[in-house]
């Protein structure tokens, strides 16, 4: 079973500034995290056209909990965490999710 850190970003004050900083600065920082097996992100929308609860969501995937725990204490993760206030003016909610595929069952 893999594990991921999910980062939910609230609507920023300046979406263009968020997008530019996230792509040009934050992604390169976060990609350096040791043990990272995948990193995805995307902007949110709703099926009915209403305002979604989050502007964007990122998922940092790790092969297991021990690898994730080691990554959380790394200098690379510390640098990525310290960068968040530079662009996430809409707030951030984070959680950890154990992930199990049910597709081929």
N, CA, C and O atoms as a Tinker XYZ file with bonds, in Angstrom:
   420  protein
     1  N      0.848000   -1.174000    0.000000    73     2
     2  CA     0.000000    0.000000    0.000000    64     1     3
     3  C      0.895000    1.239000    0.000000    63     2     4     5
     4  O      1.830000    1.342000    0.794000    81     3
     5  N      0.602000    2.161000   -0.885000    73     3     6
     6  CA     1.353000    3.405000   -0.934000    64     5     7
     7  C      0.691000    4.442000   -0.030000    63     6     8     9
     8  O     -0.400000    4.225000    0.498000    81     7
     9  N      1.364000    5.555000    0.130000    73     7    10
    10  CA     0.855000    6.633000    0.968000    64     9    11
    11  C      1.136000    7.951000    0.257000    63    10    12    13
    12  O      2.111000    8.082000   -0.483000    81    11
    13  N      0.255000    8.928000    0.500000    73    11    14
    14  CA     0.487000   10.230000   -0.119000    64    13    15
    15  C      0.129000   11.349000    0.839000    63    14    16    17
    16  O     -0.720000   11.208000    1.720000    81    15
    17  N      0.806000   12.459000    0.633000    73    15    18
    18  CA     0.476000   13.704000    1.320000    64    17    19
    19  C     -0.359000   14.509000    0.338000    63    18    20    21
    20  O      0.070000   14.767000   -0.787000    81    19
    21  N     -1.545000   14.903000    0.761000    73    19    22
    22  CA    -2.440000   15.686000   -0.086000    64    21    23
    23  C     -2.442000   17.111000    0.441000    63    22    24    25
    24  O     -2.658000   17.347000    1.630000    81    23
    25  N     -2.198000   18.062000   -0.459000    73    23    26
    26  CA    -2.131000   19.475000   -0.103000    64    25    27
    27  C     -3.232000   20.203000   -0.860000    63    26    28    29
    28  O     -3.226000   20.247000   -2.090000    81    27
    29  N     -4.173000   20.772000   -0.118000    73    27    30
    30  CA    -5.333000   21.454000   -0.696000    64    29    31
    31  C     -5.157000   22.958000   -0.500000    63    30    32    33
    32  O     -5.066000   23.440000    0.629000    81    31
    33  N     -5.110000   23.684000   -1.602000    73    31    34
    34  CA    -4.878000   25.125000   -1.557000    64    33    35
    35  C     -6.190000   25.885000   -1.733000    63    34    36    37
    36  O     -6.925000   25.656000   -2.694000    81    35
    37  N     -6.477000   26.793000   -0.795000    73    35    38
    38  CA    -7.639000   27.662000   -0.918000    64    37    39
    39  C     -7.435000   28.678000   -2.028000    63    38    40    41
    40  O     -6.318000   28.866000   -2.510000    81    39
    41  N     -8.523000   29.334000   -2.432000    73    39    42
    42  CA    -8.441000   30.318000   -3.519000    64    41    43
    43  C     -7.485000   31.449000   -3.137000    63    42    44    45
    44  O     -7.701000   32.133000   -2.138000    81    43
    45  N     -6.427000   31.647000   -3.932000    73    43    46
    46  CA    -5.456000   32.698000   -3.614000    64    45    47
    47  C     -5.993000   34.087000   -3.962000    63    46    48    49
    48  O     -6.912000   34.238000   -4.766000    81    47
    49  N     -5.396000   35.082000   -3.336000    73    47    50
    50  CA    -5.771000   36.466000   -3.633000    64    49    51
    51  C     -5.481000   36.817000   -5.091000    63    50    52    53
    52  O     -6.249000   37.543000   -5.723000    81    51
    53  N     -4.363000   36.297000   -5.625000    73    51    54
    54  CA    -3.961000   36.559000   -7.003000    64    53    55
    55  C     -3.662000   35.218000   -7.678000    63    54    56    57
    56  O     -2.542000   34.718000   -7.583000    81    55
    57  N     -4.651000   34.632000   -8.359000    73    55    58
    58  CA    -4.454000   33.316000   -8.970000    64    57    59
    59  C     -3.283000   33.247000   -9.960000    63    58    60    61
    60  O     -2.578000   32.239000  -10.017000    81    59
    61  N     -3.076000   34.316000  -10.736000    73    59    62
    62  CA    -1.959000   34.297000  -11.691000    64    61    63
    63  C     -0.616000   34.233000  -10.968000    63    62    64    65
    64  O      0.289000   33.515000  -11.393000    81    63
    65  N     -0.491000   34.980000   -9.881000    73    63    66
    66  CA     0.743000   34.956000   -9.088000    64    65    67
    67  C      0.950000   33.560000   -8.478000    63    66    68    69
    68  O      2.066000   33.041000   -8.477000    81    67
    69  N     -0.128000   32.961000   -7.962000    73    67    70
    70  CA    -0.051000   31.606000   -7.417000    64    69    71
    71  C      0.462000   30.650000   -8.488000    63    70    72    73
    72  O      1.424000   29.915000   -8.263000    81    71
    73  N     -0.186000   30.661000   -9.661000    73    71    74
    74  CA     0.169000   29.727000  -10.728000    64    73    75
    75  C      1.629000   29.862000  -11.132000    63    74    76    77
    76  O      2.333000   28.862000  -11.268000    81    75
    77  N      2.085000   31.087000  -11.323000    73    75    78
    78  CA     3.466000   31.319000  -11.748000    64    77    79
    79  C      4.448000   30.843000  -10.692000    63    78    80    81
    80  O      5.406000   30.138000  -11.008000    81    79
    81  N      4.222000   31.217000   -9.450000    73    79    82
    82  CA     5.137000   30.810000   -8.372000    64    81    83
    83  C      5.105000   29.297000   -8.183000    63    82    84    85
    84  O      6.149000   28.667000   -8.014000    81    83
    85  N      3.916000   28.719000   -8.211000    73    83    86
    86  CA     3.809000   27.275000   -8.006000    64    85    87
    87  C      4.590000   26.519000   -9.077000    63    86    88    89
    88  O      5.363000   25.616000   -8.760000    81    87
    89  N      4.393000   26.881000  -10.334000    73    87    90
    90  CA     5.072000   26.179000  -11.437000    64    89    91
    91  C      6.575000   26.450000  -11.474000    63    90    92    93
    92  O      7.369000   25.531000  -11.670000    81    91
    93  N      6.963000   27.710000  -11.285000    73    91    94
    94  CA     8.363000   28.090000  -11.490000    64    93    95
    95  C      9.249000   27.895000  -10.274000    63    94    96    97
    96  O     10.457000   27.702000  -10.416000    81    95
    97  N      8.671000   27.943000   -9.079000    73    95    98
    98  CA     9.471000   27.871000   -7.858000    64    97    99
    99  C      9.122000   26.646000   -7.017000    63    98   100   101
   100  O     10.003000   25.862000   -6.664000    81    99
   101  N      7.840000   26.480000   -6.696000    73    99   102
   102  CA     7.470000   25.446000   -5.724000    64   101   103
   103  C      7.611000   24.023000   -6.271000    63   102   104   105
   104  O      8.141000   23.151000   -5.584000    81   103
   105  N      7.152000   23.783000   -7.474000    73   103   106
   106  CA     7.288000   22.438000   -8.037000    64   105   107
   107  C      8.754000   21.996000   -8.077000    63   106   108   109
   108  O      9.059000   20.886000   -7.641000    81   107
   109  N      9.666000   22.822000   -8.583000    73   107   110
   110  CA    11.071000   22.377000   -8.571000    64   109   111
   111  C     11.603000   22.095000   -7.162000    63   110   112   113
   112  O     12.406000   21.179000   -6.984000    81   111
   113  N     11.172000   22.861000   -6.164000    73   111   114
   114  CA    11.588000   22.594000   -4.782000    64   113   115
   115  C     11.036000   21.260000   -4.292000    63   114   116   117
   116  O     11.781000   20.421000   -3.786000    81   115
   117  N      9.730000   21.070000   -4.444000    73   115   118
   118  CA     9.077000   19.870000   -3.920000    64   117   119
   119  C      9.534000   18.603000   -4.639000    63   118   120   121
   120  O      9.586000   17.535000   -4.029000    81   119
   121  N      9.862000   18.704000   -5.914000    73   119   122
   122  CA    10.305000   17.521000   -6.670000    64   121   123
   123  C     11.620000   16.954000   -6.151000    63   122   124   125
   124  O     11.943000   15.797000   -6.420000    81   123
   125  N     12.369000   17.740000   -5.424000    73   123   126
   126  CA    13.651000   17.286000   -4.865000    64   125   127
   127  C     13.485000   16.430000   -3.613000    63   126   128   129
   128  O     14.465000   15.890000   -3.099000    81   127
   129  N     12.253000   16.301000   -3.118000    73   127   130
   130  CA    12.001000   15.546000   -1.887000    64   129   131
   131  C     12.461000   14.102000   -2.052000    63   130   132   133
   132  O     12.022000   13.420000   -2.979000    81   131
   133  N     13.334000   13.626000   -1.171000    73   131   134
   134  CA    13.818000   12.251000   -1.289000    64   133   135
   135  C     12.702000   11.236000   -1.056000    63   134   136   137
   136  O     11.860000   11.414000   -0.176000    81   135
   137  N     12.708000   10.175000   -1.854000    73   135   138
   138  CA    11.730000    9.113000   -1.701000    64   137   139
   139  C     10.425000    9.336000   -2.444000    63   138   140   141
   140  O      9.569000    8.452000   -2.474000    81   139
   141  N     10.268000   10.497000   -3.037000    73   139   142
   142  CA     9.045000   10.823000   -3.765000    64   141   143
   143  C      8.920000    9.893000   -4.976000    63   142   144   145
   144  O      9.839000    9.808000   -5.791000    81   143
   145  N      7.785000    9.196000   -5.094000    73   143   146
   146  CA     7.601000    8.296000   -6.228000    64   145   147
   147  C      6.700000    8.890000   -7.308000    63   146   148   149
   148  O      6.721000    8.433000   -8.451000    81   147
   149  N      5.915000    9.897000   -6.957000    73   147   150
   150  CA     5.088000   10.606000   -7.927000    64   149   151
   151  C      4.653000   11.913000   -7.286000    63   150   152   153
   152  O      4.609000   12.034000   -6.062000    81   151
   153  N      4.332000   12.889000   -8.124000    73   151   154
   154  CA     3.895000   14.197000   -7.655000    64   153   155
   155  C      2.906000   14.706000   -8.688000    63   154   156   157
   156  O      3.275000   14.938000   -9.839000    81   155
   157  N      1.672000   14.878000   -8.294000    73   155   158
   158  CA     0.651000   15.376000   -9.199000    64   157   159
   159  C      0.018000   16.633000   -8.611000    63   158   160   161
   160  O      0.043000   16.843000   -7.399000    81   159
   161  N     -0.539000   17.451000   -9.467000    73   159   162
   162  CA    -1.276000   18.615000   -8.994000    64   161   163
   163  C     -2.251000   19.039000  -10.079000    63   162   164   165
   164  O     -2.084000   18.690000  -11.248000    81   163
   165  N     -3.255000   19.783000   -9.693000    73   163   166
   166  CA    -4.195000   20.315000  -10.656000    64   165   167
   167  C     -5.145000   21.306000  -10.002000    63   166   168   169
   168  O     -5.351000   21.296000   -8.789000    81   167
   169  N     -5.712000   22.156000  -10.838000    73   167   170
   170  CA    -6.706000   23.116000  -10.369000    64   169   171
   171  C     -8.059000   22.424000  -10.275000    63   170   172   173
   172  O     -8.341000   21.476000  -11.009000    81   171
   173  N     -8.880000   22.906000   -9.372000    73   171   174
   174  CA   -10.167000   22.270000   -9.093000    64   173   175
   175  C    -11.314000   22.974000   -9.816000    63   174   176   177
   176  O    -11.290000   24.185000  -10.036000    81   175
   177  N    -12.310000   22.182000  -10.175000    73   175   178
   178  CA   -13.575000   22.699000  -10.673000    64   177   179
   179  C    -14.658000   21.745000  -10.175000    63   178   180   181
   180  O    -14.358000   20.656000   -9.686000    81   179
   181  N    -15.901000   22.154000  -10.301000    73   179   182
   182  CA   -16.997000   21.303000   -9.854000    64   181   183
   183  C    -17.824000   20.864000  -11.062000    63   182   184   185
   184  O    -17.783000   21.495000  -12.119000    81   183
   185  N    -18.555000   19.801000  -10.896000    73   183   186
   186  CA   -19.401000   19.303000  -11.983000    64   185   187
   187  C    -20.582000   20.220000  -12.266000    63   186   188   189
   188  O    -21.078000   20.267000  -13.392000    81   187
   189  N    -21.036000   20.951000  -11.249000    73   187   190
   190  CA   -22.202000   21.820000  -11.437000    64   189   191
   191  C    -21.847000   23.288000  -11.683000    63   190   192   193
   192  O    -22.741000   24.128000  -11.781000    81   191
   193  N    -20.558000   23.603000  -11.784000    73   191   194
   194  CA   -20.137000   24.970000  -12.067000    64   193   195
   195  C    -20.065000   25.880000  -10.861000    63   194   196   197
   196  O    -19.737000   27.058000  -11.007000    81   195
   197  N    -20.358000   25.377000   -9.677000    73   195   198
   198  CA   -20.254000   26.196000   -8.467000    64   197   199
   199  C    -18.781000   26.349000   -8.072000    63   198   200   201
   200  O    -17.896000   25.708000   -8.639000    81   199
   201  N    -18.553000   27.198000   -7.102000    73   199   202
   202  CA   -17.190000   27.437000   -6.618000    64   201   203
   203  C    -16.692000   26.201000   -5.859000    63   202   204   205
   204  O    -17.332000   25.776000   -4.897000    81   203
   205  N    -15.568000   25.623000   -6.273000    73   203   206
   206  CA   -15.049000   24.455000   -5.552000    64   205   207
   207  C    -14.465000   24.866000   -4.199000    63   206   208   209
   208  O    -14.105000   26.028000   -4.010000    81   207
   209  N    -14.369000   23.929000   -3.262000    73   207   210
   210  CA   -13.830000   24.265000   -1.947000    64   209   211
   211  C    -12.343000   24.585000   -1.971000    63   210   212   213
   212  O    -11.836000   25.232000   -1.055000    81   211
   213  N    -11.634000   24.139000   -3.008000    73   211   214
   214  CA   -10.192000   24.394000   -3.121000    64   213   215
   215  C     -9.868000   24.903000   -4.515000    63   214   216   217
   216  O    -10.542000   24.572000   -5.490000    81   215
   217  N     -8.822000   25.716000   -4.589000    73   215   218
   218  CA    -8.339000   26.233000   -5.866000    64   217   219
   219  C     -7.528000   25.167000   -6.606000    63   218   220   221
   220  O     -7.685000   24.973000   -7.811000    81   219
   221  N     -6.662000   24.484000   -5.863000    73   219   222
   222  CA    -5.808000   23.455000   -6.459000    64   221   223
   223  C     -5.481000   22.405000   -5.407000    63   222   224   225
   224  O     -5.532000   22.676000   -4.207000    81   223
   225  N     -5.147000   21.211000   -5.866000    73   223   226
   226  CA    -4.751000   20.126000   -4.971000    64   225   227
   227  C     -3.510000   19.452000   -5.539000    63   226   228   229
   228  O     -3.425000   19.167000   -6.734000    81   227
   229  N     -2.554000   19.204000   -4.655000    73   227   230
   230  CA    -1.335000   18.480000   -5.025000    64   229   231
   231  C     -1.267000   17.200000   -4.213000    63   230   232   233
   232  O     -1.760000   17.142000   -3.087000    81   231
   233  N     -0.654000   16.177000   -4.788000    73   231   234
   234  CA    -0.470000   14.906000   -4.089000    64   233   235
   235  C      0.977000   14.467000   -4.248000    63   234   236   237
   236  O      1.478000   14.314000   -5.363000    81   235
   237  N      1.637000   14.267000   -3.117000    73   235   238
   238  CA     3.016000   13.788000   -3.098000    64   237   239
   239  C      2.978000   12.328000   -2.674000    63   238   240   241
   240  O      2.632000   12.012000   -1.536000    81   239
   241  N      3.335000   11.444000   -3.591000    73   239   242
   242  CA     3.210000    9.998000   -3.386000    64   241   243
   243  C      4.532000    9.397000   -2.919000    63   242   244   245
   244  O      5.610000    9.778000   -3.375000    81   243
   245  N      4.413000    8.451000   -2.001000    73   243   246
   246  CA     5.562000    7.718000   -1.476000    64   245   247
   247  C      5.226000    6.230000   -1.474000    63   246   248   249
   248  O      4.057000    5.864000   -1.351000    81   247
   249  N      6.237000    5.364000   -1.610000    73   247   250
   250  CA     5.962000    3.926000   -1.656000    64   249   251
   251  C      5.451000    3.353000   -0.343000    63   250   252   253
   252  O      4.759000    2.335000   -0.338000    81   251
   253  N      5.790000    4.007000    0.786000    73   251   254
   254  CA     5.353000    3.499000    2.090000    64   253   255
   255  C      5.486000    4.592000    3.141000    63   254   256   257
   256  O      6.064000    5.649000    2.890000    81   255
   257  N      4.946000    4.322000    4.305000    73   255   258
   258  CA     4.925000    5.302000    5.394000    64   257   259
   259  C      6.321000    5.654000    5.895000    63   258   260   261
   260  O      6.594000    6.813000    6.206000    81   259
   261  N      7.200000    4.669000    5.976000    73   259   262
   262  CA     8.564000    4.930000    6.462000    64   261   263
   263  C      9.295000    5.898000    5.534000    63   262   264   265
   264  O     10.005000    6.788000    6.002000    81   263
   265  N      9.126000    5.732000    4.233000    73   263   266
   266  CA     9.759000    6.640000    3.265000    64   265   267
   267  C      9.182000    8.038000    3.399000    63   266   268   269
   268  O      9.914000    9.025000    3.339000    81   267
   269  N      7.870000    8.124000    3.580000    73   267   270
   270  CA     7.234000    9.425000    3.760000    64   269   271
   271  C      7.747000   10.107000    5.031000    63   270   272   273
   272  O      8.062000   11.297000    5.007000    81   271
   273  N      7.833000    9.374000    6.128000    73   271   274
   274  CA     8.314000    9.945000    7.384000    64   273   275
   275  C      9.732000   10.474000    7.244000    63   274   276   277
   276  O     10.058000   11.541000    7.765000    81   275
   277  N     10.563000    9.735000    6.550000    73   275   278
   278  CA    11.939000   10.190000    6.309000    64   277   279
   279  C     11.934000   11.462000    5.460000    63   278   280   281
   280  O     12.692000   12.394000    5.729000    81   279
   281  N     11.090000   11.496000    4.447000    73   279   282
   282  CA    11.001000   12.672000    3.579000    64   281   283
   283  C     10.540000   13.903000    4.348000    63   282   284   285
   284  O     11.018000   15.009000    4.098000    81   283
   285  N      9.610000   13.711000    5.283000    73   283   286
   286  CA     9.094000   14.842000    6.052000    64   285   287
   287  C     10.170000   15.540000    6.878000    63   286   288   289
   288  O     10.051000   16.729000    7.173000    81   287
   289  N     11.202000   14.819000    7.247000    73   287   290
   290  CA    12.271000   15.416000    8.049000    64   289   291
   291  C     13.466000   15.857000    7.201000    63   290   292   293
   292  O     14.492000   16.256000    7.752000    81   291
   293  N     13.354000   15.793000    5.899000    73   291   294
   294  CA    14.467000   16.145000    5.014000    64   293   295
   295  C     14.589000   17.658000    4.834000    63   294   296   297
   296  O     13.619000   18.395000    5.010000    81   295
   297  N     15.784000   18.103000    4.485000    73   295   298
   298  CA    16.004000   19.518000    4.186000    64   297   299
   299  C     15.176000   19.963000    2.981000    63   298   300   301
   300  O     14.680000   21.088000    2.942000    81   299
   301  N     15.032000   19.074000    2.004000    73   299   302
   302  CA    14.275000   19.416000    0.804000    64   301   303
   303  C     12.806000   19.690000    1.133000    63   302   304   305
   304  O     12.214000   20.634000    0.610000    81   303
   305  N     12.227000   18.868000    1.992000    73   303   306
   306  CA    10.832000   19.085000    2.386000    64   305   307
   307  C     10.709000   20.349000    3.235000    63   306   308   309
   308  O      9.723000   21.077000    3.121000    81   307
   309  N     11.692000   20.612000    4.076000    73   307   310
   310  CA    11.684000   21.830000    4.891000    64   309   311
   311  C     11.683000   23.061000    3.986000    63   310   312   313
   312  O     10.941000   24.011000    4.236000    81   311
   313  N     12.500000   23.050000    2.948000    73   311   314
   314  CA    12.550000   24.179000    2.018000    64   313   315
   315  C     11.218000   24.362000    1.292000    63   314   316   317
   316  O     10.763000   25.489000    1.098000    81   315
   317  N     10.598000   23.258000    0.894000    73   315   318
   318  CA     9.292000   23.347000    0.230000    64   317   319
   319  C      8.238000   23.895000    1.190000    63   318   320   321
   320  O      7.424000   24.735000    0.805000    81   319
   321  N      8.249000   23.420000    2.446000    73   319   322
   322  CA     7.283000   23.931000    3.439000    64   321   323
   323  C      7.471000   25.429000    3.665000    63   322   324   325
   324  O      6.495000   26.172000    3.767000    81   323
   325  N      8.725000   25.870000    3.743000    73   323   326
   326  CA     9.000000   27.287000    3.983000    64   325   327
   327  C      8.574000   28.167000    2.813000    63   326   328   329
   328  O      8.362000   29.367000    2.986000    81   327
   329  N      8.448000   27.585000    1.632000    73   327   330
   330  CA     8.038000   28.348000    0.453000    64   329   331
   331  C      6.528000   28.583000    0.404000    63   330   332   333
   332  O      6.087000   29.540000   -0.233000    81   331
   333  N      5.737000   27.754000    1.044000    73   331   334
   334  CA     4.271000   27.812000    0.935000    64   333   335
   335  C      3.701000   29.212000    1.222000    63   334   336   337
   336  O      2.849000   29.664000    0.458000    81   335
   337  N      4.121000   29.915000    2.273000    73   335   338
   338  CA     3.553000   31.252000    2.513000    64   337   339
   339  C      3.850000   32.259000    1.396000    63   338   340   341
   340  O      3.207000   33.306000    1.327000    81   339
   341  N      4.811000   31.958000    0.527000    73   339   342
   342  CA     5.152000   32.871000   -0.563000    64   341   343
   343  C      4.106000   32.909000   -1.672000    63   342   344   345
   344  O      4.127000   33.821000   -2.499000    81   343
   345  N      3.190000   31.937000   -1.709000    73   343   346
   346  CA     2.202000   31.918000   -2.789000    64   345   347
   347  C      0.804000   31.488000   -2.344000    63   346   348   349
   348  O     -0.165000   31.777000   -3.046000    81   347
   349  N      0.668000   30.817000   -1.218000    73   347   350
   350  CA    -0.613000   30.229000   -0.803000    64   349   351
   351  C     -1.409000   31.182000    0.081000    63   350   352   353
   352  O     -1.651000   30.892000    1.253000    81   351
   353  N     -1.815000   32.315000   -0.478000    73   351   354
   354  CA    -2.535000   33.324000    0.300000    64   353   355
   355  C     -3.957000   32.887000    0.667000    63   354   356   357
   356  O     -4.594000   33.516000    1.512000    81   355
   357  N     -4.455000   31.826000    0.050000    73   355   358
   358  CA    -5.808000   31.354000    0.343000    64   357   359
   359  C     -5.870000   30.272000    1.403000    63   358   360   361
   360  O     -6.935000   29.710000    1.662000    81   359
   361  N     -4.725000   29.976000    2.022000    73   359   362
   362  CA    -4.685000   28.948000    3.048000    64   361   363
   363  C     -4.391000   27.569000    2.480000    63   362   364   365
   364  O     -4.504000   27.332000    1.277000    81   363
   365  N     -4.014000   26.672000    3.372000    73   363   366
   366  CA    -3.616000   25.323000    2.974000    64   365   367
   367  C     -4.177000   24.318000    3.974000    63   366   368   369
   368  O     -4.120000   24.535000    5.185000    81   367
   369  N     -4.714000   23.227000    3.461000    73   367   370
   370  CA    -5.132000   22.092000    4.273000    64   369   371
   371  C     -4.341000   20.887000    3.793000    63   370   372   373
   372  O     -4.284000   20.612000    2.594000    81   371
   373  N     -3.722000   20.156000    4.744000    73   371   374
   374  CA    -2.928000   18.984000    4.365000    64   373   375
   375  C     -3.387000   17.772000    5.142000    63   374   376   377
   376  O     -3.806000   17.877000    6.295000    81   375
   377  N     -3.306000   16.623000    4.502000    73   375   378
   378  CA    -3.580000   15.369000    5.179000    64   377   379
   379  C     -2.785000   14.252000    4.525000    63   378   380   381
   380  O     -2.257000   14.410000    3.425000    81   379
   381  N     -2.707000   13.134000    5.209000    73   379   382
   382  CA    -2.031000   11.943000    4.696000    64   381   383
   383  C     -3.095000   10.904000    4.372000    63   382   384   385
   384  O     -4.060000   10.732000    5.116000    81   383
   385  N     -2.908000   10.219000    3.258000    73   383   386
   386  CA    -3.862000    9.196000    2.838000    64   385   387
   387  C     -3.133000    7.917000    2.475000    63   386   388   389
   388  O     -2.240000    7.925000    1.628000    81   387
   389  N     -3.512000    6.807000    3.120000    73   387   390
   390  CA    -3.073000    5.488000    2.677000    64   389   391
   391  C     -3.869000    5.182000    1.426000    63   390   392   393
   392  O     -5.072000    5.435000    1.367000    81   391
   393  N     -3.200000    4.642000    0.437000    73   391   394
   394  CA    -3.866000    4.457000   -0.835000    64   393   395
   395  C     -3.793000    2.995000   -1.265000    63   394   396   397
   396  O     -2.728000    2.377000   -1.238000    81   395
   397  N     -4.935000    2.460000   -1.659000    73   395   398
   398  CA    -5.021000    1.083000   -2.102000    64   397   399
   399  C     -5.854000    1.045000   -3.380000    63   398   400   401
   400  O     -6.985000    1.531000   -3.399000    81   399
   401  N     -5.317000    0.485000   -4.418000    73   399   402
   402  CA    -6.049000    0.380000   -5.674000    64   401   403
   403  C     -7.102000   -0.713000   -5.570000    63   402   404   405
   404  O     -6.832000   -1.807000   -5.075000    81   403
   405  N     -8.294000   -0.408000   -6.037000    73   403   406
   406  CA    -9.368000   -1.398000   -6.100000    64   405   407
   407  C     -9.771000   -1.678000   -7.542000    63   406   408   409
   408  O    -10.738000   -2.396000   -7.797000    81   407
   409  N     -9.033000   -1.116000   -8.467000    73   407   410
   410  CA    -9.367000   -1.204000   -9.876000    64   409   411
   411  C     -9.338000   -2.638000  -10.399000    63   410   412   413
   412  O    -10.266000   -3.063000  -11.089000    81   411
   413  N     -8.302000   -3.372000  -10.084000    73   411   414
   414  CA    -8.142000   -4.726000  -10.622000    64   413   415
   415  C     -8.597000   -5.813000   -9.659000    63   414   416   417
   416  O     -8.121000   -6.943000   -9.759000    81   415
   417  N     -9.473000   -5.523000   -8.761000    73   415   418
   418  CA    -9.946000   -6.536000   -7.813000    64   417   419
   419  C    -11.162000   -7.235000   -8.324000    63   418   420
   420  O    -11.694000   -8.119000   -7.653000    81   419
